[in-house]
Amino acid sequence: LKPLRELHAKWIQGYWRKGRMPMSEMKYWQECIGMEGGTVRPPVIPMEDAAKAEFRADLEATGLPARLAASATRDAAE
């Protein structure tokens, strides 16, 4: 869980500590793991493409997307 905790500390808690609600980041995280987060509502600004790419790379480094894909493949085979 350490890699996921570090990801959370950077992308979620880091923004809370700076006084900004990380709604865009939380919704994008949901999208990345196959959940429906939906779009953010004004005045919240969506994440920029560069931030999404950085987040995606950080998330993939945790191994979670690969595990989710493997699990989905196993479930489909059963």
Secondary structure by P-SEA (a helix, b strand, c coil): caaaaaaaacccaaaaaacccaaaaaaaaaaaacccccccccccccccaaaaaaaaaaaaaaaaaaaaaaaaaaaaac
